[in-house]
């Protein structure tokens, strides 16, 4: 069985509504954090490289929570071969709203990005499919808001949702690409 290692960064920015997390849209129901395979470098260096390649965000644009590191472990099949994959995520804050999604041609073997969104914790959690990614987001959110015990998420979700304007329903379609209205408002 083959093993693969990838690294990425759970990136957030502070807003009036609460911290918003960056998710990249890969088509269909698949949203994820910026990440990619190691290319002979350390996990941390790979995470920085991949974030820059996928979003245009540079290391100088990020402020890290140096002690935060989580992993996502899973298996999948590619070309009839079983692969065990480990993805290491770090946590960093940015003040940048605009990112540059690298749109790659269909023939490219790497991940394809169709858009991105800055989402509040509650909404980001809905978009992530994997239970381990949801748990990693929960741990990141608890760290950002300085909660000691990430297992009690109701309190944070309630506190956060009180600041959300609910005059129109939230949809995946609205989140595909950050709207110009949101960028202009901040």
N, C-alpha and C positions, 0 to 999 in steps of 0.2 A: 504494500500500500504506500502510495506517495504522500509526502507531506508538503504543505505550502505555508508560508508565513507572509502576512501582510500587516500593514500598520496604517493608522489614520488618526484623525483628531476630531473630537467632538467640540465644535466651535460654537460659541454663543456670543451674543451682544446684549447689553443691557438696554431696555426700553422702558417707557413709562408704564406699559402694561405688565412688565416683568421680563425675565430673560427670554430671549428668542434663540432657538437652536437652528443651525444651518443643516438642511437636508438636501441632498442631490436627488433629482428625479431621473430614473433609469427607464421609464416606460412601464406600461401596465400598472400593477400595484406596487412596484418596487421602488422604494425610497431608502436612502442610506446616508451615512456620514461620509465625508471625503476620505478615501483610503486607497491603498494599492499594494502590490507585491514588493517585497524587498528586492533590491538589485545589488547585493553584495555589501550593503551598508547596515548600520544598526537600525533597530526598530524606530527610534526617535528620528534619525536622519531620513529614513524612508518616509515616515509620516510627514515631515516637513516638505520633502520633495513632492510627494503625491498631492498634498494640499496646494502647493504652488502650481503644479501642472494642471490640476482639475479646477481650481478656483481663481488663480492669480494672486492669492493671499500669500504674502511673504512672511518669513519668520519675524521680522521687525514689526509686523502688524499684529502679532499675537502675544498675549500675556498668559503664560502657563501657570497652572496649578501644579507645581513640580512634583508633588507627592501623588497625584491622581494618575492611576493607570489601571485599566480594566481589559479583560480579554473576552473574545467571542470565539468559541470552539465549535466546529461542526464538520460534518462529512458530506461530500457530494460526489456525483459521478460525472466524469468528463471523458468522452470518447471511450466508454466502457471501462474506464479505470477509476477505482475508488480513491478519493483524495481526502486526507484529513487536513483541515485548514484551521490555523490559529490567526486571529486578527487582534492586534494590540492597539488600544485607543488611549490617547492622552486627552486632556481637557485644556482648552485655551479660550480666552476672551479676546474679541477684536472689537474695534470701533468702526471698522469698515462695513458699510451696508452693501455696496456694489461689489459683485464678484464677476469674474469672467469665466463662464462655463466653456470648457473645451469640447466642442461638438466634433466628434470623430466620424469618419465615413463608415458605412455599413460593413465594409470589408475588414475593418480594424478588429483585431481579436480582443482588445481591452474593453473596459467598461465604457458604455455609451451613455452620455448625459443629455437629457432633453430639457432640463430646467433645474431650478432650485427654489427653495422657499426658506424664509426665516419664520419659524413657528414657535409659539408658546409651548411649554411642556405638554400640556393636555392635548393639543393638536398634533404635535410631533409624535407623541406616543401612539396616536390613532393611525398614523401613516406607516409606522414601522411594523413589519410583518413578524419578524423573528422575536420570540420571547426573550432571548438573551440580549438583543439590541434594545428592547424596551427596558430591561433591567439595567443595562449600562446607561441608558438615558436617565433613568430614575436616580441612579447613583450620582450622575453628573449634576442633575437638577438639585439633589439634596446638598451636594457640595457647594453649588453656586449660591443657594439661599442659606447656607450654613446650618442645615438640619443635620443633627447627629445620627438619627436613625432613619434611613431611607425606606424602611419597610412600611411606615405609616404615611402613605402618599395622599390619603383623603384630605388631610389638613392643608397641605400645600396646594392641592388642586382646587380646593374650595376657596382658599385665600386668593389664589391667582385668578380664578374665574370671576370673582367679584369685580375685577377691573376690565373685563372683556365686554365690549359693546356687542349686543346680541340683536341688532336691528336687521340682520340678514343671516341666513344659515351659512355655516362653513361648509365648503365643498372642496374636493380634491382639485377640481377644475380651477378654482380661485387660487389655489396654492401652487400651481404648476410653475409659475414664474412670478417673482416678486412684482407686484403691480407698481406702476409709476405713481399712483396715488399714495401708496404707503411710503415710497421713497420721498415724495414731496412733503409729506406730513411731518417727517422727522428731520 
